[in-house]
Amino acid sequence: MTHDRELFEIIAREEERQNTTLQLIASENFASRKVMAATGSVLTNKYSEGYPGKRYYGGNRIIDEVEDLARRRVVALFGSHLPAGSIHANVQPHAGANANLAAYLAVLEPGDTVLGMRLDQGGHLTHGSPVNISGRFYNFVSYGVTDSDERLDYDQIADLARDHRPKLIVAGATAYPRIIDPEPLRRIADEVGALFLFDAAHIAGLIAGGAHPNPVGVADIVTFTTHKTLRGPRGAAILCREDLGAAIDKAVFPGLQGGPLEHVIAAKAVAFYEAAQPEFAEYAQRVVRNAQALAAGLAGEGFRIVSGGTDNHLMLVDLRSFDPELTGKVAQEALDRSAITLNKNTIPNDPRSPFVTSGLRIGTPAVTTAGMGQTEMASIARLIGRVLRRIGDEPESAAVRDEVAVLCSKFTPYP
Ligand code: DSN
């Protein structure tokens, strides 16, 4: 067989891009070589529809060991404070969206009322956006952040719950820089007789590392992706109350998915192992400290930080304070030309469309994995300020690109 130079040359260029440019997308990270080795293993060859001990194909004795190990590790990682056997794990969801839809399929009927955070206030597509299946099949009622401090107001959520009597309350966000406390949401769910789902996709690594409150054992169902702050392979998992386990499993397969990706499940097991090591707790703390340092640096450059700062791995930057005409789209493209990768994002009550936006979302999980600290965060804030002050100035853009190259050469994720 001849070597597929064409494709592997493209992959090599992407590795070079990740090594030499700044990765500030809040939902991205650098998985370890071990995680990638499992993803690239022979496990990709196996069909294993079903669950350990109950498969629809032969030859799954070893695959069962892999999936059981992943399930045991994820329960130990997030549920060690709970009685043995009280938490059920499903490690098969291919993505966070699938995990959320499986949870809905398990506990809702079409048309049921659900409370979730609005996409343009920081929620996720699967929290009831009208363009997503969640918004089309279920009656989502949305909550957002307050106008005054741009934070969740648990009293407001309680009022909405009392008015609408949802069957399920969904917590979690993709663009919310503050701690989400599961306890008041549990109390609201109990008061109105709702189930409580916590979508921990963005913050699973911060929870595993002890930097954020753990919703496992508080919420009835917790969904999360494995590739964001948790630093594993692309994919997701569900943890739920043991008595909901059978319904969750049935919803994932055969309800929503076919054959599980056992090579990815093996890589999830690696990530759960890595996240259980003491150094991961230190990593989670550094992610937050770096985000706070970067937010402070950007505030010093004249950018307004939504809600005044951050408690987690990300910040939302309101560009209008810096330049009323500057859009997220233009800023993202200008920064991209200077080797700084991040994404435009709506900010609360954004007058611009999601494709244009008035904001940027910036995250520190990947640069922290690469080894950067608060000194580098201060430098990155200055570089972002320089680019956005002189958009269209090609020599300045090139000068920043060179500085980024020097910075990244000292913190290479895949040497
Ligand atoms: N795409 C993810 C993010 O960037 O937050 C959410 O699914």
Residues whose N, C-alpha, C, O or C-beta is under 5 A from the ligand:
A	BS01	DSN	S27 T174
